[in-house]
Amino acid sequence: MDLQLRAKEYLKRYGIKKKYLASLVGIYPSQLSQWLSGDYDLNTNQIKIIEDFCNGKSQYTELN
């Protein structure tokens, strides 16, 4: 399974907003959306952050 699909499913499964993941990666939410649709390339460090996130190695705390 490619990383974009894994990331989409992870966000959906846990109800995490794309805005949060974009902030972890250090990109704009619009860039994350473009990457999820295959229209934007991330660098190696950004890919590692998303891989760690999808593998549960990143803490997620939603601020209400």
VENWOFEN-V666688 format. One line per field, one symbol per residue. phi: phi as a letter, one per 30 degrees, with the letter a starting at -180 (. if undefined). psi: psi as a letter, one per 30 degrees, with the letter a starting at -180 (. if undefined). A space follows every 50 residues. Layout:
# VENWOFEN-V666688
phi: ???
psi: ???
This chain:
# VENWOFEN-V666688
phi: .ddedededdedecicdeeddedddibdedddddddcicaccdedddddd ddedcicbdcbdcc
psi: kleeeeeeeeeeeghkkeeeeeeefhlleeeeeeefgggkklleeeeeee eeefgggkkkjkk.
